């Protein structure tokens, strides 16, 4: 039963990581677009009025993706809680270092030179 739960959890984790990656790539590509539009205007010697609506809609799209990413980050935390709830607390599915999870080293448990 535990093996089955672990396999299912790993499948869900893979899909979560794919969604997180897709959102990060989308944010990066929209940021590139947001930078390119005004630079193209400057390079072309075009009036600032031209393309203003495109800048606004692209900036709005970036905010929507950022808000969506925030929801996926919350989903990640909720899925971790669900994993803990089904007895998989000690299982790590991805990154080993998480913000707020780094514990100080216990000096007493390290080798010492005599």
Short mmCIF file of the C-alpha atoms (twelve columns), coordinates in Angstrom:
data_MODEL
# 
_entry.id   MODEL 
# 
loop_
_atom_site.group_PDB 
_atom_site.id 
_atom_site.type_symbol 
_atom_site.label_atom_id 
_atom_site.label_alt_id 
_atom_site.label_comp_id 
_atom_site.label_asym_id 
_atom_site.label_seq_id 
_atom_site.Cartn_x 
_atom_site.Cartn_y 
_atom_site.Cartn_z 
_atom_site.pdbx_PDB_model_num 
ATOM 1   C CA . UNK A 1   0.000  0.000  0.000   1 
ATOM 2   C CA . UNK A 2   2.821  2.436  0.882   1 
ATOM 3   C CA . UNK A 3   4.598  1.602  -2.373  1 
ATOM 4   C CA . UNK A 4   1.456  2.412  -4.332  1 
ATOM 5   C CA . UNK A 5   0.990  5.730  -2.503  1 
ATOM 6   C CA . UNK A 6   4.630  6.599  -3.148  1 
ATOM 7   C CA . UNK A 7   4.310  5.860  -6.882  1 
ATOM 8   C CA . UNK A 8   1.170  7.979  -7.130  1 
ATOM 9   C CA . UNK A 9   2.792  10.822 -5.189  1 
ATOM 10  C CA . UNK A 10  5.835  10.750 -7.476  1 
ATOM 11  C CA . UNK A 11  3.600  10.971 -10.562 1 
ATOM 12  C CA . UNK A 12  1.790  13.982 -9.112  1 
ATOM 13  C CA . UNK A 13  5.125  15.567 -8.128  1 
ATOM 14  C CA . UNK A 14  6.469  15.186 -11.682 1 
ATOM 15  C CA . UNK A 15  3.416  16.975 -13.052 1 
ATOM 16  C CA . UNK A 16  3.717  19.708 -10.428 1 
ATOM 17  C CA . UNK A 17  7.373  20.292 -11.316 1 
ATOM 18  C CA . UNK A 18  6.478  20.417 -15.026 1 
ATOM 19  C CA . UNK A 19  3.818  23.050 -14.305 1 
ATOM 20  C CA . UNK A 20  6.259  25.094 -12.194 1 
ATOM 21  C CA . UNK A 21  8.863  24.941 -14.958 1 
ATOM 22  C CA . UNK A 22  6.341  25.935 -17.619 1 
ATOM 23  C CA . UNK A 23  5.257  28.952 -15.604 1 
ATOM 24  C CA . UNK A 24  8.855  30.067 -15.009 1 
ATOM 25  C CA . UNK A 25  9.592  29.763 -18.726 1 
ATOM 26  C CA . UNK A 26  6.411  31.690 -19.565 1 
ATOM 27  C CA . UNK A 27  7.411  34.467 -17.150 1 
ATOM 28  C CA . UNK A 28  10.891 34.661 -18.662 1 
ATOM 29  C CA . UNK A 29  9.577  34.771 -22.241 1 
ATOM 30  C CA . UNK A 30  6.993  37.457 -21.429 1 
ATOM 31  C CA . UNK A 31  9.718  39.476 -19.685 1 
ATOM 32  C CA . UNK A 32  11.806 39.214 -22.860 1 
ATOM 33  C CA . UNK A 33  8.819  40.432 -24.873 1 
ATOM 34  C CA . UNK A 34  8.221  43.281 -22.429 1 
ATOM 35  C CA . UNK A 35  11.834 44.374 -22.899 1 
ATOM 36  C CA . UNK A 36  11.779 43.974 -26.677 1 
ATOM 37  C CA . UNK A 37  8.722  46.117 -27.387 1 
ATOM 38  C CA . UNK A 38  10.027 49.467 -26.110 1 
ATOM 39  C CA . UNK A 39  13.520 48.737 -27.428 1 
ATOM 40  C CA . UNK A 40  12.068 48.077 -30.878 1 
ATOM 41  C CA . UNK A 41  10.241 51.411 -30.697 1 
ATOM 42  C CA . UNK A 42  13.465 53.187 -29.777 1 
ATOM 43  C CA . UNK A 43  15.474 51.398 -32.459 1 
ATOM 44  C CA . UNK A 44  12.867 52.285 -35.071 1 
ATOM 45  C CA . UNK A 45  12.514 55.906 -34.018 1 
ATOM 46  C CA . UNK A 46  8.779  55.377 -33.581 1 
ATOM 47  C CA . UNK A 47  6.488  57.550 -31.465 1 
ATOM 48  C CA . UNK A 48  5.867  56.389 -27.879 1 
ATOM 49  C CA . UNK A 49  2.134  56.333 -28.621 1 
ATOM 50  C CA . UNK A 50  2.606  53.468 -31.059 1 
ATOM 51  C CA . UNK A 51  2.446  50.117 -29.303 1 
ATOM 52  C CA . UNK A 52  1.367  51.455 -25.915 1 
ATOM 53  C CA . UNK A 53  -1.625 49.099 -25.781 1 
ATOM 54  C CA . UNK A 54  0.677  46.176 -26.628 1 
ATOM 55  C CA . UNK A 55  2.958  47.120 -23.725 1 
ATOM 56  C CA . UNK A 56  -0.014 47.306 -21.351 1 
ATOM 57  C CA . UNK A 57  -1.487 43.980 -22.443 1 
ATOM 58  C CA . UNK A 58  1.882  42.217 -22.298 1 
ATOM 59  C CA . UNK A 59  2.584  43.614 -18.835 1 
ATOM 60  C CA . UNK A 60  -0.880 42.492 -17.752 1 
ATOM 61  C CA . UNK A 61  -0.196 39.008 -19.114 1 
ATOM 62  C CA . UNK A 62  2.984  38.854 -17.056 1 
ATOM 63  C CA . UNK A 63  1.086  39.755 -13.901 1 
ATOM 64  C CA . UNK A 64  -1.492 37.055 -14.614 1 
ATOM 65  C CA . UNK A 65  1.213  34.431 -15.049 1 
ATOM 66  C CA . UNK A 66  2.912  35.641 -11.848 1 
ATOM 67  C CA . UNK A 67  -0.388 35.291 -9.984  1 
ATOM 68  C CA . UNK A 68  -0.867 31.833 -11.470 1 
ATOM 69  C CA . UNK A 69  2.653  30.895 -10.345 1 
ATOM 70  C CA . UNK A 70  1.746  32.033 -6.835  1 
ATOM 71  C CA . UNK A 71  -1.235 29.649 -6.899  1 
ATOM 72  C CA . UNK A 72  0.985  26.772 -8.063  1 
ATOM 73  C CA . UNK A 73  3.448  27.508 -5.242  1 
ATOM 74  C CA . UNK A 74  0.508  27.287 -2.814  1 
ATOM 75  C CA . UNK A 75  -0.539 24.043 -4.493  1 
ATOM 76  C CA . UNK A 76  2.997  22.741 -3.937  1 
ATOM 77  C CA . UNK A 77  2.717  23.459 -0.205  1 
ATOM 78  C CA . UNK A 78  -0.729 21.854 -0.065  1 
ATOM 79  C CA . UNK A 79  0.529  18.743 -1.850  1 
ATOM 80  C CA . UNK A 80  3.433  18.477 0.600   1 
ATOM 81  C CA . UNK A 81  0.920  18.560 3.445   1 
ATOM 82  C CA . UNK A 82  -1.140 15.868 1.703   1 
ATOM 83  C CA . UNK A 83  2.013  13.759 1.292   1 
ATOM 84  C CA . UNK A 84  2.710  14.119 5.002   1 
ATOM 85  C CA . UNK A 85  -0.901 13.227 5.801   1 
ATOM 86  C CA . UNK A 86  -0.687 9.910  3.922   1 
ATOM 87  C CA . UNK A 87  2.482  8.814  5.687   1 
ATOM 88  C CA . UNK A 88  5.121  10.058 3.244   1 
ATOM 89  C CA . UNK A 89  6.565  12.851 5.409   1 
ATOM 90  C CA . UNK A 90  10.176 11.712 4.981   1 
ATOM 91  C CA . UNK A 91  9.945  11.523 1.173   1 
ATOM 92  C CA . UNK A 92  11.525 14.306 -0.909  1 
ATOM 93  C CA . UNK A 93  10.342 14.622 -4.495  1 
ATOM 94  C CA . UNK A 94  12.503 17.477 -5.748  1 
ATOM 95  C CA . UNK A 95  14.829 20.153 -4.439  1 
ATOM 96  C CA . UNK A 96  16.547 19.247 -1.210  1 
ATOM 97  C CA . UNK A 97  16.930 22.810 0.060   1 
ATOM 98  C CA . UNK A 98  13.714 24.706 0.700   1 
ATOM 99  C CA . UNK A 99  13.381 28.226 2.122   1 
ATOM 100 C CA . UNK A 100 12.849 28.122 5.855   1 
ATOM 101 C CA . UNK A 101 13.801 24.445 6.022   1 
ATOM 102 C CA . UNK A 102 17.572 24.722 6.482   1 
ATOM 103 C CA . UNK A 103 18.499 23.460 9.915   1 
ATOM 104 C CA . UNK A 104 21.690 24.508 11.701  1 
ATOM 105 C CA . UNK A 105 24.431 21.895 11.868  1 
ATOM 106 C CA . UNK A 106 24.791 20.067 15.154  1 
ATOM 107 C CA . UNK A 107 28.539 20.303 15.863  1 
ATOM 108 C CA . UNK A 108 28.340 17.362 18.264  1 
ATOM 109 C CA . UNK A 109 27.545 14.923 15.449  1 
ATOM 110 C CA . UNK A 110 30.533 15.685 13.212  1 
ATOM 111 C CA . UNK A 111 33.924 13.986 13.120  1 
ATOM 112 C CA . UNK A 112 36.690 15.712 14.997  1 
ATOM 113 C CA . UNK A 113 40.412 15.616 14.480  1 
ATOM 114 C CA . UNK A 114 42.266 14.366 17.579  1 
# 
